[in-house]
Amino acid sequence: MGRLFGTDGVRGVANADLTAEMALGLSVAAASVLGGTGVGGSLAVVGRDPRASGEFLEAAVVAGLASAGVDVLRVGVLPTPAVAHLTGSLTADFGVMLSASHNPMPDNGIKFFAGGGHKLADELEDRIEAVYRDHAAGQPWDRPVGSGVGRVTDWDEGFDEYVSHLVGALPNRLDGLKIVLDAAHGAASRVGPEAFAQAGARIITIGAEPDGLNINDGYGSTHLDPLRAAVREHGADLGIALDGDADRCLAVDADGQDVDGDQILAVLGLAMREAGRLAHDTVVATVMSNLGFSLAMEREGLRLLQTAVGDRYVLEEMRRGGYSLGGEQSGHVIVLDHATTGDGTLTGLLLAARVAATRKPLAELARVMERLPQVLINVRDVDRSRVADCRELTDAVAEAERQLGTTGRVLLRPSGTEPLVRVMVEAADAAQARTVASGLADVVKSQLG
């Protein structure tokens, strides 16, 4: 049986892979591993995105926690970073978020935060999973009775507390900016517009009518066409796109051109250095960042540290080295001065604040880096475990790198969840990137298929 926890909690099709029974059992297990000595026993914050399945999964999680003696503050529909923030600000022992992020509506997931609002280390996830499997196999556990059971409180104040936190993080107001915000019919459909409005922006909102079934459906950071059209239609200064649980942010400029996570990191990195808030003049990103980002950081005198793919690895490196800014090309941006995890709404606010402070269009700010053409090919149905050991593949990569020289890059990465290998090639010329990537993909298929 495979590991339940993936790179971002436990996730699957709700009521098929992720059932109410599993949600209850995982919550009981988490209580035994993460529970502390909060008022009345342990204290947990529980939130969710607006998926229909979140309603029954939330009920199961709350039931499991209370049955294990944990007091629950149920904060309702709020972004993932809001649950992380509230877990820390309320000194709860842990937090639970029900969301499948940018995945389609039938999916859902359970993510746990440790005290302080931090993502769990692998070791803690393994302990929770071990306890869960022991209980599922019939091992009894201590069930409190009488006054020992947990109490459940609906805590609506979480909305205002989180919005106040977001607005308070800004270095300057957004007065005079017209911004289109796409909330992906997700968890930030109320929080996002409120925060931007309180910060002084004129807001046009799209994708902010969640009905439990339409999350990420044609809107949000994975579907930028509606945002591009709305920015042009309304003559907005910029557009901000969140995903279903609002832990990531992408943007478009006034002409409707995309601004990805690498460009956002570059803009924020320079702003934070200027303000004296970029720790060690360092930005942390993953190996999937565009080569143009690396070249821009070098040119601007900033150090770039790169990690394995996944925002959890970025966060681990940031905490280990005491760095203040990191993120991914996909739009997960972590500003540790104000958040313990990626926060899309905060990222969008800070990006808009930089536009307002400099009085420069986003397109001009984003030109600090030039995105080199990047081609990604997923080669399916191959033995991903042999990537590092295949001599023919190693030779092919070496030849590709020789052809590209210093103006290109090759990255072969086995998928962590699927039987495929990702071939990524960057080059100054798009045609060359496609040719090299296609050739490498053919070698992967022939040698590992």
C-alpha positions as CSV (number, residue, x, y, z in Angstrom):
1,M,0.0,0.0,0.0
2,G,1.4,3.4,-1.0
3,R,2.0,6.4,1.2
4,L,-1.2,8.3,1.8
5,F,0.5,11.7,2.1
6,G,1.6,13.3,-1.1
7,T,3.6,16.5,-1.7
8,D,0.7,18.6,-0.3
9,G,-1.4,16.5,2.1
10,V,-3.8,13.7,1.4
11,R,-5.6,14.2,-1.9
12,G,-8.0,12.3,-4.1
13,V,-11.5,12.1,-5.6
14,A,-13.9,12.9,-2.7
15,N,-16.1,10.1,-1.6
16,A,-14.0,7.6,-3.6
17,D,-10.4,7.9,-2.7
18,L,-10.9,10.4,0.1
19,T,-13.9,9.2,2.1
20,A,-15.6,10.5,5.3
21,E,-14.2,7.5,7.2
22,M,-10.7,8.3,6.1
23,A,-11.1,12.0,7.0
24,L,-12.4,11.1,10.5
25,G,-9.6,8.5,11.0
26,L,-6.9,10.8,9.9
27,S,-8.2,13.6,12.2
28,V,-8.1,11.2,15.2
29,A,-4.6,10.2,14.3
30,A,-3.5,13.8,13.8
31,A,-4.9,14.7,17.2
32,S,-2.7,12.0,18.9
33,V,0.4,13.2,17.0
34,L,-0.1,17.0,16.9
35,G,-2.2,17.6,20.0
36,G,-0.8,19.7,22.7
37,T,-2.0,21.4,25.8
38,G,-4.3,24.2,24.7
39,V,-7.2,25.6,26.7
40,G,-9.5,22.8,27.5
41,G,-7.0,20.3,26.0
42,S,-5.8,20.6,22.4
43,L,-7.0,23.3,20.0
44,A,-7.3,23.0,16.3
45,V,-8.4,25.5,13.5
46,V,-10.4,23.9,10.7
47,G,-11.2,25.6,7.4
48,R,-12.2,24.6,3.9
49,D,-12.6,25.8,0.3
50,P,-16.2,25.9,-1.1
51,R,-16.3,22.5,-2.8
52,A,-19.5,20.6,-2.1
53,S,-17.6,17.7,-0.8
54,G,-15.9,19.9,1.7
55,E,-19.2,20.1,3.6
56,F,-19.3,16.4,4.6
57,L,-15.5,16.1,4.9
58,E,-15.4,19.1,7.3
59,A,-18.1,17.4,9.4
60,A,-16.0,14.2,9.5
61,V,-12.8,16.0,10.4
62,V,-14.6,18.0,13.2
63,A,-16.2,14.8,14.5
64,G,-12.9,13.0,14.6
65,L,-11.1,15.9,16.4
66,A,-13.8,16.4,19.0
67,S,-14.1,12.7,19.6
68,A,-10.3,12.7,20.3
69,G,-10.7,15.5,22.9
70,V,-9.6,18.4,20.6
71,D,-11.4,21.7,20.8
72,V,-12.2,23.0,17.3
73,L,-12.5,26.5,16.0
74,R,-14.4,26.1,12.7
75,V,-13.6,29.1,10.5
76,G,-15.6,28.1,7.4
77,V,-14.6,28.9,3.9
78,L,-11.2,30.6,3.9
79,P,-8.0,30.3,1.9
80,T,-5.4,27.8,2.9
81,P,-2.9,30.5,4.0
82,A,-5.7,32.0,6.2
83,V,-5.9,28.7,8.1
84,A,-2.2,28.6,8.4
85,H,-2.1,32.2,9.7
86,L,-5.0,31.7,12.2
87,T,-3.3,28.5,13.5
88,G,-0.4,30.7,14.4
89,S,-2.1,33.8,15.6
90,L,-4.5,31.9,17.8
91,T,-1.7,29.7,19.2
92,A,-3.6,26.6,18.2
93,D,-1.9,23.3,18.4
94,F,-2.5,22.5,14.8
95,G,-4.7,23.4,11.8
96,V,-6.6,21.5,9.2
97,M,-7.5,22.7,5.7
98,L,-9.9,20.8,3.3
99,S,-9.0,21.6,-0.2
100,A,-7.6,20.2,-3.4
101,S,-6.1,23.6,-4.4
102,H,-6.2,24.0,-8.2
103,N,-7.6,20.5,-8.9
104,P,-11.0,20.1,-10.5
105,M,-14.1,20.1,-8.3
106,P,-14.5,16.3,-7.8
107,D,-11.1,16.2,-6.0
108,N,-10.6,17.2,-2.4
109,G,-7.8,17.0,0.1
110,I,-6.8,17.2,3.8
111,K,-3.8,19.3,4.8
112,F,-2.5,19.6,8.3
113,F,-0.5,22.5,9.8
114,A,1.6,22.2,12.9
115,G,1.6,24.8,15.6
116,G,2.6,28.2,14.3
117,G,0.9,27.4,11.0
118,H,3.8,25.5,9.4
119,K,3.6,22.6,7.0
120,L,4.3,19.2,8.5
121,A,7.7,17.6,8.1
122,D,7.7,14.2,6.4
123,E,8.4,12.6,9.8
124,L,5.2,14.0,11.3
125,E,3.1,12.9,8.3
126,D,4.6,9.4,8.6
127,R,3.6,9.3,12.3
128,I,0.1,10.4,11.6
129,E,-0.2,7.8,8.8
130,A,1.2,5.0,11.0
131,V,-1.4,5.8,13.8
132,Y,-4.2,6.0,11.2
133,R,-3.2,2.5,9.8
134,D,-3.0,1.0,13.3
135,H,-6.5,2.3,14.2
136,A,-7.8,1.1,10.8
137,A,-6.4,-2.4,11.6
138,G,-8.4,-2.5,14.8
139,Q,-6.0,-1.1,17.4
140,P,-8.1,0.6,20.1
141,W,-7.4,4.2,21.2
142,D,-8.3,6.2,24.3
143,R,-11.7,7.8,23.8
144,P,-12.5,10.6,26.2
145,V,-16.0,10.8,27.7
146,G,-18.0,13.4,29.5
147,S,-16.2,16.7,29.8
148,G,-13.2,15.2,28.1
149,V,-14.7,15.4,24.6
150,G,-13.8,18.4,22.4
151,R,-16.0,21.4,22.0
152,V,-16.8,22.9,18.5
153,T,-17.1,26.6,18.0
154,D,-17.9,28.5,14.8
155,W,-15.4,31.3,14.7
156,D,-16.6,33.9,12.1
157,E,-14.0,36.4,13.3
158,G,-11.4,34.6,11.3
159,F,-12.5,36.5,8.1
160,D,-11.9,40.0,9.5
161,E,-8.7,38.9,11.4
162,Y,-7.2,37.6,8.2
163,V,-8.2,40.5,6.0
164,S,-6.7,42.9,8.6
165,H,-3.5,40.8,8.5
166,L,-3.2,41.1,4.7
167,V,-3.8,44.8,4.5
168,G,-1.4,45.4,7.4
169,A,1.4,43.7,5.5
170,L,1.4,46.3,2.7
171,P,4.2,48.9,2.5
172,N,1.9,51.4,0.9
173,R,-1.7,51.7,-0.3
174,L,-3.2,50.9,-3.7
175,D,-5.1,54.1,-4.2
176,G,-5.5,55.0,-7.9
177,L,-5.1,51.4,-9.2
178,K,-7.8,49.6,-11.1
179,I,-7.4,45.8,-10.7
180,V,-9.3,42.8,-12.0
181,L,-9.3,40.0,-9.5
182,D,-10.1,36.4,-10.5
183,A,-10.9,34.3,-7.4
184,A,-11.4,31.0,-9.3
185,H,-14.8,30.6,-7.6
186,G,-12.7,29.5,-4.7
187,A,-11.8,30.1,-1.1
188,A,-10.8,33.8,-1.6
189,S,-14.0,34.8,-3.3
190,R,-14.9,37.1,-0.3
191,V,-11.5,37.6,1.2
192,G,-9.7,38.8,-2.0
193,P,-12.1,41.6,-3.0
194,E,-12.4,42.8,0.5
195,A,-8.6,43.0,1.1
196,F,-7.9,44.8,-2.2
197,A,-10.8,47.2,-1.6
198,Q,-9.6,48.0,2.0
199,A,-6.1,48.6,0.6
200,G,-7.6,51.4,-1.7
201,A,-7.8,49.7,-5.1
202,R,-10.7,49.9,-7.4
203,I,-11.7,46.3,-7.9
204,I,-13.5,44.4,-10.7
205,T,-14.1,40.9,-9.6
206,I,-14.6,37.8,-11.8
207,G,-14.8,34.1,-10.8
208,A,-16.1,35.0,-7.3
209,E,-19.5,33.3,-7.3
210,P,-18.8,29.8,-5.8
211,D,-21.7,27.4,-5.8
212,G,-19.8,24.3,-4.5
213,L,-19.5,22.9,-8.0
214,N,-17.7,25.5,-10.1
215,I,-14.3,25.9,-8.3
216,N,-11.4,26.3,-10.8
217,D,-13.9,25.7,-13.7
218,G,-12.7,28.0,-16.4
219,Y,-11.4,30.6,-14.0
220,G,-8.3,31.2,-11.8
221,S,-4.6,30.8,-12.2
222,T,-4.9,27.7,-14.5
223,H,-7.4,29.5,-16.8
224,L,-6.1,33.0,-17.6
225,D,-8.2,33.8,-20.7
226,P,-11.1,35.4,-18.8
227,L,-8.7,37.5,-16.8
228,R,-6.9,38.7,-19.9
229,A,-10.1,39.7,-21.5
230,A,-11.5,41.5,-18.4
231,V,-8.3,43.5,-18.0
232,R,-8.4,44.7,-21.6
233,E,-12.2,45.3,-21.4
234,H,-12.0,47.5,-18.3
235,G,-8.8,49.2,-19.0
236,A,-7.3,47.9,-15.8
237,D,-3.8,48.5,-14.6
238,L,-3.3,44.8,-13.9
239,G,-5.1,41.5,-13.2
240,I,-4.5,39.0,-10.4
241,A,-5.5,35.3,-10.7
242,L,-5.8,33.1,-7.6
243,D,-6.4,29.3,-7.5
244,G,-9.1,27.4,-5.7
245,D,-7.5,27.6,-2.2
246,A,-5.7,30.9,-2.9
247,D,-2.2,29.8,-2.1
248,R,-0.9,30.8,-5.5
249,C,-1.0,33.9,-7.7
250,L,-0.4,34.7,-11.3
251,A,-0.9,38.1,-12.9
252,V,-1.4,39.8,-16.3
253,D,-0.3,43.3,-17.2
254,A,-2.5,46.1,-18.7
255,D,-2.1,44.6,-22.2
256,G,-3.2,41.2,-21.0
257,Q,0.3,39.6,-21.1
258,D,1.0,36.9,-18.5
259,V,3.3,37.6,-15.6
260,D,4.3,34.3,-14.0
261,G,5.7,33.3,-10.7
262,D,9.3,33.9,-11.7
263,Q,8.6,37.4,-12.8
264,I,6.6,38.1,-9.6
265,L,9.6,36.8,-7.5
266,A,11.9,39.1,-9.5
267,V,9.8,42.2,-8.9
268,L,9.2,41.5,-5.2
269,G,12.9,40.6,-4.7
270,L,14.0,43.9,-5.9
271,A,11.3,45.7,-3.9
272,M,12.3,43.9,-0.7
273,R,16.0,44.6,-1.2
274,E,15.3,48.3,-1.7
275,A,13.3,48.3,1.5
276,G,16.1,46.4,3.4
277,R,13.8,43.3,3.9
278,L,15.4,40.7,1.6
279,A,17.3,38.6,4.0
280,H,20.9,37.8,2.8
281,D,20.0,39.4,-0.6
282,T,18.8,35.9,-1.5
283,V,15.7,34.5,-3.3
284,V,14.9,30.8,-3.1
285,A,13.2,29.0,-6.1
286,T,13.0,25.6,-7.7
287,V,15.0,24.0,-10.5
288,M,12.0,24.6,-12.8
289,S,12.5,28.4,-12.7
290,N,13.2,29.9,-16.1
291,L,16.8,30.4,-16.9
292,G,16.0,34.1,-17.6
293,F,15.1,34.4,-13.9
294,S,18.5,33.1,-12.9
295,L,20.3,35.5,-15.3
296,A,18.2,38.4,-14.0
297,M,19.1,37.7,-10.4
298,E,22.8,37.4,-11.2
299,R,22.6,40.7,-13.2
300,E,20.9,42.5,-10.3
301,G,23.3,41.2,-7.7
302,L,20.9,38.9,-5.9
303,R,21.8,35.3,-5.0
304,L,19.5,32.5,-6.2
305,L,19.2,29.2,-4.3
306,Q,17.4,26.4,-6.1
307,T,15.6,23.4,-4.6
308,A,13.7,20.4,-5.8
309,V,10.2,21.1,-7.3
310,G,7.6,21.8,-4.6
311,D,6.8,24.8,-2.4
312,R,7.5,22.6,0.7
313,Y,11.1,22.3,-0.4
314,V,11.4,26.0,-1.0
315,L,10.0,26.7,2.4
316,E,12.3,24.2,4.1
317,E,15.3,25.9,2.5
318,M,14.0,29.3,3.5
319,R,13.6,28.3,7.1
320,R,16.9,26.5,7.2
321,G,18.9,29.5,5.9
322,G,16.8,32.4,7.3
323,Y,15.7,33.7,3.9
324,S,12.6,35.9,3.5
325,L,11.4,35.3,-0.1
326,G,11.0,32.2,-2.2
327,G,8.6,30.6,-4.6
328,E,7.8,28.7,-7.8
329,Q,7.1,29.6,-11.4
330,S,3.5,28.3,-10.9
331,G,2.8,31.2,-8.5
332,H,3.4,29.8,-5.1
333,V,5.2,32.8,-3.5
334,I,6.3,32.7,0.2
335,V,7.1,36.0,2.0
336,L,8.1,34.7,5.5
337,D,7.9,38.1,7.1
338,H,4.1,37.8,6.7
339,A,3.2,34.2,6.0
340,T,4.3,30.6,6.8
341,T,3.2,29.3,3.4
342,G,2.4,30.5,-0.1
343,D,-0.3,33.2,0.0
344,G,-1.8,34.2,-3.4
345,T,-3.8,37.1,-2.1
346,L,-0.9,38.5,-0.2
347,T,1.3,38.1,-3.2
348,G,-1.1,39.9,-5.4
349,L,-1.4,42.8,-2.9
350,L,2.4,43.1,-2.7
351,L,2.8,43.1,-6.5
352,A,0.1,45.8,-6.8
353,A,1.7,47.8,-4.0
354,R,5.0,47.8,-6.0
355,V,3.1,49.1,-9.1
356,A,1.5,51.8,-7.0
357,A,4.8,52.8,-5.3
358,T,6.9,53.1,-8.4
359,R,4.1,54.4,-10.7
360,K,5.4,52.1,-13.3
361,P,3.2,49.7,-15.4
362,L,3.5,46.1,-14.4
363,A,4.8,45.3,-17.9
364,E,7.8,47.6,-17.2
365,L,8.5,46.1,-13.8
366,A,8.3,42.5,-15.2
367,R,10.9,43.3,-17.8
368,V,13.5,43.0,-15.2
369,M,13.8,39.4,-16.5
370,E,13.4,38.0,-20.0
371,R,11.7,34.6,-20.1
372,L,13.7,32.3,-22.3
373,P,11.6,29.9,-24.4
374,Q,10.9,26.9,-22.3
375,V,9.5,23.6,-23.7
376,L,8.2,20.9,-21.4
377,I,7.3,17.4,-22.7
378,N,5.8,14.7,-20.5
379,V,7.0,11.2,-21.7
380,R,4.5,8.7,-20.4
381,D,4.6,5.0,-19.8
382,V,8.3,4.8,-19.2
383,D,10.4,3.4,-16.3
384,R,11.1,6.7,-14.4
385,S,13.3,4.9,-11.9
386,R,16.0,4.4,-14.6
387,V,16.6,8.1,-15.5
388,A,19.8,8.5,-13.4
389,D,21.2,5.1,-14.5
390,C,20.7,5.1,-18.3
391,R,24.0,5.7,-20.0
392,E,22.4,6.5,-23.4
393,L,20.2,9.1,-21.8
394,T,23.1,10.6,-19.9
395,D,25.0,10.9,-23.2
396,A,22.0,12.4,-25.0
397,V,21.6,15.1,-22.3
398,A,25.3,15.9,-22.4
399,E,25.1,16.4,-26.2
400,A,22.0,18.6,-25.8
401,E,23.8,20.7,-23.3
402,R,26.7,21.1,-25.6
403,Q,24.4,22.3,-28.4
404,L,22.7,24.8,-26.1
405,G,25.9,26.2,-24.6
406,T,25.6,28.9,-21.9
407,T,22.3,30.2,-23.3
408,G,20.2,27.1,-22.6
409,R,19.4,24.4,-20.1
410,V,18.2,20.8,-19.9
411,L,16.3,19.3,-17.0
412,L,15.0,15.7,-16.9
413,R,12.8,14.9,-13.9
414,P,11.0,11.7,-13.0
415,S,7.4,12.5,-11.9
416,G,6.8,11.9,-8.3
417,T,3.2,10.6,-8.8
418,E,2.9,9.3,-12.4
419,P,4.8,6.8,-14.6
420,L,6.4,9.6,-16.7
421,V,9.5,11.6,-17.2
422,R,9.4,15.4,-17.7
423,V,11.8,16.7,-20.3
424,M,12.3,20.5,-20.0
425,V,14.6,22.5,-22.4
426,E,15.3,26.2,-22.4
427,A,17.1,28.0,-25.2
428,A,17.4,31.5,-26.5
429,D,15.6,30.3,-29.6
430,A,12.2,28.7,-29.4
431,A,12.7,26.5,-32.4
432,Q,15.9,25.1,-31.0
433,A,14.2,24.5,-27.6
434,R,11.5,22.4,-29.4
435,T,14.0,20.5,-31.5
436,V,16.2,19.6,-28.6
437,A,13.3,18.7,-26.3
438,S,11.7,16.5,-29.0
439,G,15.0,14.7,-29.5
440,L,15.5,14.0,-25.8
441,A,11.9,12.8,-25.5
442,D,12.5,10.3,-28.2
443,V,15.6,9.0,-26.4
444,V,13.6,8.7,-23.1
445,K,10.9,6.8,-24.9
446,S,13.2,4.4,-26.7
447,Q,15.5,3.7,-23.7
448,L,13.1,3.7,-20.8
449,G,9.8,2.6,-22.6
